[in-house]
């Protein structure tokens, strides 16, 4: 049955409808070899739909996983610079999944992945206010830095909600902090720490909403439980 291409793309590529429209508008989607346009329709059971030249997975079983992303991997499914990607870590999955949000190459920890575009949009959209907690090893004037982090801040002129900051432990000039934020701006924790005159030595995302990384080994993944999926969908 024919459906709007952005709906098919959202289901098969794990992106929001708006992101799907952007991909189509940028000419990155083809149907039977022809570049698709906004408003086009297709039948995923009959037509060959490709995104960036790769076949789009047909809508099937919804998959929701958490991955413990190690340092040194980029949060993309392909990389033009030849760097290691998270795709290598989930190659044993039966269906293709996509990351929900990002962690930069020098950060590690909890990364959600799915092929459900509506779910991904709900988790990422700021209106749903999914708290994200990062365990951060820093050096510098920790007391002064924590006071600064606990005051109103902004990034690129946009005010941020005041984060929750907790001292986990202290070892000389270094300290480990748990920083909980509502937003998910690019390199947000690193940029906030820079404003607080703290140097980030290690950054690990340990939770999103009620879902925690726990003891999942680096580079490993597991399926989310039904309760975890429900908590993220609320």
Buried (B, 14 or more C-beta within 10 A) or exposed (E): EEBBBBBBBBBBBBBBBEBBBBBBEEEBBBBEEEEBEEEBBBEBEEBEBBBEEEEBBEBEEBBBBBBBBBBEBBBBBEBEEEEEBBBEBBEEBEBBBBBBBBBBBEBBBBBBBBBBBBBBBBBBEEEBEBBBBBBBBBBBBBEEBBEBBEEEBEBEEEEBBEBBBEEEEEEEEBBBBBBBBBBBBEBBBBBBBEBBEBBBEBBBBBBBBEBBBEEBEBBEBEEBEEEBBEBBBE
